[in-house]
Amino acid sequence: MGRIAGVTAAETRERLLQAAAEVFAQRGYDGTRVADIAAAAGVSNGALYAHFGSKADLLVAALEAHGRRMLANLFAADPDRSVTELLLVIGRWLPRRQGAPGHLIVEALVAARRDEDVARPMRDYVGERAAWLAELVRAAQGGGELDPALSPDALAHFCLLLSMGSALITPDLHAVDDGEWAALLTRVVAALARPTTPHTEAEHSQ
């Protein structure tokens, strides 16, 4: 099971990421062997190591790939969506998160507490997500959507806690009504909005 004829290196990498997401979800990080992922992808162990240095690297890479797909789909659906609307869409989706993305983040977080090989790439992954969220907050502040007095880093941390916590509290453990959750998020985002002052009211009336 070497590299499959007619399949590019990029396609092989994608096969491995998809196989890793499925196998980690089924067996957990500790219960998964590199050989299991290679077999699920239809390639040799050597082909896997040509793309990823370790099982830990593959876990985090699979997590990153799923995150990028979700964000790409959100932007593609409505590229003109405001930052606060984007955050609300992501927030409304969180309680209904199921399947590979949720399983992957749980496996990665648990494994990172026990295994420094996982902790290292996870620190980079979480740091990149936090930096991306903080940039979104700054963009929203610059556009007048969010209060400029808010700390972008603190708000990014708050969003990370919601996102990663939602992977642990799945609908089968505790469900919430979609409408009630959306209403709560809307209230939270409204509370974070730029304060209305007589000066800003005059600006909007012009």
N, C-alpha and C positions, 0 to 999 in steps of 0.2 A: 504494500500500500504506500508507494511513494507519491510524488506529485502526479495528479491525474492529468492524462493527456488532454491537451486542448484547454486546460484551465489555467488562467493567469495567476501570478503571485498574489495579486489583489483579491481575486476570487477565492483563492485558497485561504487567505487570511480571513475573509468574510465567512467562509465555511467554518473555520476554527472558532471564530467568535460566536457564531450561532450555536455550534455544537457545545461550546463551553457553557453558554447561558442555559441550555437545556439540561446538560448533565449536572452542573452545579445545583440547579433548581431541584433536580430529582434526588441527588445523593448527598448534597451538602459539600462544603469545601474539603473537610477532613476525609469524607468518604469517597472522594473523587481522585482517581489516578490520572496522570498525564496520558497513559495508554487508553483510558476510557474515552477521553476527549478526542484523541487522534482517531480511534476506531469509529466514533460517532461521525466524525468529519470525513472519514474514508481516506485518511492519509497515514503515513508512517510517523512514529515518534520523532524521527529525524526531521521530517518536514515541519512538524509542529515547532521544534526547537529552532528551526531556521527563521521563524517569525517571532517567537516569544522565548525569553530566556528562562522562564520558570512558570510553575503553576500559578504562583502569586501574580506575576505579570499578566498572565492570561485572564485571571479573575478580574483584575482592575480594568484591563483593556475591554473586556466584555461589558463591564459596567459603564465605561465611558461611551462605548458604541451605542448602547441603548439610550443613554441620555442625549447624545447628539441627534439621534433619529427623532426623538420626541420633540426637541426644540426646533429642528428643521421642519417638521410637519406643522408645528404651531405657527412659525413664521410664514411658511408657504401658504397656509390657509388664509391668512390676513396680514400681509406685510405692513399695512398702514395702522395696525392695532397699536394703541398707546401702551406705554410701559405698565401702567397700573392695570389696564385691561388684560395684558399678558400675564401678569402676576395673579390676577383673579382667575383666569382660565386654568392656570397650572394648579392653583390652590383648590379649585372645585374638583379637579381630577384626582387629587391625592387620596381622599377616602375610598375611592373605587379602584385604586391601583391593585392590580392582580398580575399574576404570571411572572415571567422571567425578571423584569426590572426590579420588582419588589423583593423577590427571592435573592437576587444578586447583591443588593445593598445590605440585606440582613446578613448573608454569608460573609460579605467583605468586612462589615463592622465587627462581627463576632470574631472572625479569624484575626483581625488586626489587633485585638486585645491579647491574643495568645502568641502570635507569630510576627516577629519583627520583619520578616520577609514580605508580609502582607501590609504591615503598618507603614513601611516606607512609601510604597506607591500610593497607599490610601491617603497619607498625609498630603501628597502632591495632588491627588484627585480632589480631596475636600478643599484644599487651598485654591485650586483652579475654579471650582464651583463657587466658592465664597467670593473670589475676585470678580467673577462674571456677574454675580448678583449685585455686588457693590457697585459695579459699573452701571448696571441697570438703574439702581437707585440714584446714582449721580445724574444719569441722563434724565430721569423723572424729575429730579430736583431742578435741573437746568431748564426743563420745559415747564416748570411751574406746577407739576402734578403732585409732588410731595414736598413736605416742609423741609426747607434747606437746613434747618437746625438739627435735623435727625442725623445720627451717625450712620453712614452707609455701611460700615463694617458691622455695627451692632444689628442693623436691620437685615443684613445678609445672613448673619448668624441665626437670627430669629427664623428666617425662611428655611435655612438648613435644618433647624430643629424640627420644624413642621414637616418638611419633606422626608427626612430620615425616620422620624417618629411614626409617620403614616405607614411606613413599610413594616413596622412592628405591630401596630394596631390595625389588623386587617378586618374587612367587613364580617368575616366569620367569627371574630372575637367580639367586635362591637361595631354596629352599623349606625350611621347617622342619616337623617333625611336630607336628600340633596338640596331641597329648597331652603331648609333651615340652615344648613351649612353655608350655602351661597349667601344668604342674608347676613350671617355672622361675618363672613369674610368681607362683604361690602361695607359693613359698619367699621370693621377694623381698618380697612384701607381709607375710608372717609376720615377716620380719626388721625391718620398719618398725613392727610392732605395739607397743603400750604395754608396757614391760617388766613382767614379773610379779614382784611383791614379796610378802613374807609378808603385808603390809597388804592388797594387792589380792586375794590368795588368800582372805583372811578375808572380804573384802567379797563375793566370789563365792559363798562357802560359806553365807552367811546367807540 
